[in-house]
C-alpha cells in the first residue's frame, strides 16, 4: 500500500503511459484472435466429422443403390428377353391375323355381291308383282268399260230410235214454223213501218230543246242584239253592270231598254205554235259574287230577279200585249241563287263581274213529253 502510494506519488512520463495502453490493447486483440481461431478450428473439426459421417452414410446408400441397380439391370435384361419372345409371338399372331382379315375381306366382298344380287332379284320380283297387279287392275277395268260401253250402246240405240221418231215429228213442226215465219215477216215489216214513224216522232220530241235554242239564237242575231244564248240549255245571261248599280235592285234605264227588246223575242219564240205545248216555265234567276254574307247576297239576288219579273209584267212594259202578259204571268218565276253558282276564269279564280248576273231560262214540260213518248211507244195516236 505504501509502495502504491509512493508509486502514485511519482508521475510517469506521458509517452510511457501511451505505449503501455497500446500494448495492452494489442495483447487483448491477440487474445481475442487466438480465441476466434480456436473456435473456428473447433467448428471446422466438428463440421468435418459431420460431413465425413454423412459422406460415409451416402457412400453406404450409394453402394446399396448400385446393388439395387445391378439387380434391376438383371431384371431388365430378363424382361427384354421375355419381351423379345412375346414380340416374336405377336409377330406370328399378327401375320396370322392379317391372313384371316384378308380371308374375311374376300368373304365380305362375296357376301356383298350376293346381297346386291339378292336385292336386285327382290326388286325385279317386286316390279313383276306390281306389273301383274296393274295388268289385273287394267283387265278388271277393261271388263267394266266393256260392260259400260255395251250399256251405253244399248242406250244410244234406244235414244236413236226415239230421235228418229222425234225428228219426224219436228219435220212436221218445222214446216208449220216456216209458214208461221212467213206470216211473222209480213207482220214485222208492218211493225217496222210503224216504228219508223214513231222514231221520227220521238226524234222530234227529243230535239225540242235544241230546236228552241237554235230559234232563239236566230231571232236575236236577226235583230242585232248581242245576247249570249247557251247552246245546251238556251239560258240568256244578262250582266248586272247593265241592269243594276252596286248593291241595288232597281233596274237602270239601259237595262229596261234591253229588256224591252229581249223579252218579247224570247217569249214569242217560246210561245210559238210549234213550241208552246212543250214549254212549262220561264225562270228569272239572280246571281251575285262572293262579296258579303250569303244571306245578304241571297236577298239581293232574289230582289233583282223579282225586279225583272215585275218590270216585264208591269204596265210600263209595252213589249207584250196584256194577253201575253197574262200568259207570261202564269209561267214565269223569280229565283235568287246568291253566290251558289260562281263563275271562274281560266286560272280557277272567281270572275266577280261574270258572277254578278241575271239569267233567263226555260223549262220544258218533262211530264207531258214523257206521256207523249209513252203513247207513241204503246201505239196510241
Beta strands, then each sheet from edge to edge (+ up, - down):
strand 1: 236-239
strand 2: 279-287
strand 3: 332-336
strand 4: 357-364
sheet 1: 1+ 4- 2+ 3+
end
